[in-house]
Amino acid sequence: MKLIRNKRRVLTWSLALWPVYLAGLLGLAPYIVPFLDGWLPRWALVLILALSPFGRVIEQKKLKETDDADQ
């Protein structure tokens, strides 16, 4: 297993992580704004999380590691 050098770029630009971030925000919304409880069904969060593997198989040229990448 090889660890990447520029973790911040991957965490912000990876298409596989955006559905995880969105599901997390939508899952926390009812705790922050109580009247949103029941607004979004639980199966919708699972569906959003199921999009994550599709983002993993898309080539993302912005995330290619170069020799001059900062750590």
Rosetta blueprint (number, residue, H / E / L):
1 M L
2 K L
3 L L
4 I L
5 R L
6 N L
7 K H
8 R H
9 R H
10 V H
11 L H
12 T H
13 W H
14 S L
15 L L
16 A L
17 L L
18 W H
19 P H
20 V H
21 Y H
22 L H
23 A H
24 G H
25 L H
26 L H
27 G H
28 L H
29 A H
30 P H
31 Y H
32 I H
33 V L
34 P H
35 F H
36 L H
37 D L
38 G L
39 W L
40 L L
41 P L
42 R H
43 W H
44 A H
45 L H
46 V H
47 L H
48 I H
49 L H
50 A H
51 L L
52 S H
53 P H
54 F H
55 G H
56 R H
57 V H
58 I L
59 E L
60 Q L
61 K H
62 K H
63 L H
64 K L
65 E L
66 T L
67 D L
68 D L
69 A L
70 D L
71 Q L
